[in-house]
Amino acid sequence: MSAHVVNTHEAKSRLSELIREAELGHDVIVARNGHPVAKIIPWPPPRSPRVAGAWAGRVDYSTDEVGPDSDVTLLFEDSADAEFG
């Protein structure tokens, strides 16, 4: 699908027609002095509403928690002492 490029003056004069083109799925690019500055696109269709709990029972997870790593904690403490101490 090719893009339809129009200058700003033409876009002002034919806005309704350009909107119809975008609704049909065509790319409409508005240019000023030959440089693209805007794109007319159709409004996206509404999304279906999100339902809480839609993923219930579909995702496996573990309740196994890992405690703090003493080596990492020591590195953070040493870093803080070096910066502020």
N, C-alpha and C positions, 0 to 999 in steps of 0.2 A: 504494500500500500504506500503510495507516494504522498508526500506532504504538500499541501496547498499553501503557498506563501503569498501573503498580501501585504501591501504597505499600510501604514496607519490611516491614511486618507480613505483608501478603499475599504478598510475594515469598518470605519465609521459609517460609510455610505451603505455597506451591505451587511451590517451586523446580524440581522435576523437570518439572512441566507447562510452566513457562515456558521451560525449556531446550529442551524438544521444540518449542515454538513458534518459538524462535530457529533451531533446526535446519531448520525448514520455510521459513525466510526472512522471518519476521515480526519487526518491530522490537519489542523488549521494553525499556521504560524503567522504571527503578525511581526513585520519587520519595520525598522526605522533606518533609513539610509542604507538599506541592504543588509542590515544586521538583525538577526532574530532577537526580539525583546519579550515576546509573550506567546503563549500557546492556548488556544481555545479547545477545551476538552469537555466531554459530557460529564454531568454530575453522576457520581457512582451510585449504584443501586443500594437501597438500605440494607444493612446487615441484619441477620436474624438476631433476636435478643439472646444474650448470654444467660445460661441457666446454671445456677449454683449447684455443684455436685454432679455435673455432667460427666466428669472423669472418674467418679466413684467406682471402685472395683476394677478399673482399667490399668492403674499404675501400681506397680509393686514398689514398696519402699521398706526400709529397715528402721526399726526403732533403736538399733544399736548405735550408741553415741560414743564417740572417741573423745577422751578428755584432752586437756591441754598437753602439748608436747613440751617437756621440761627444757629441751635444747632450744626450741624456738622462743620460749618465754625468757630464757637466759639471754638470748641475743637481743630481744627487745629491751630488757632491763639494762644491758650493757650499752646499747645504743642511746637510751635515754640518759644514762649517767654521763656518757661522753659528751652529749650535746648540752646538757644543763649543769653538769657538775664541774 
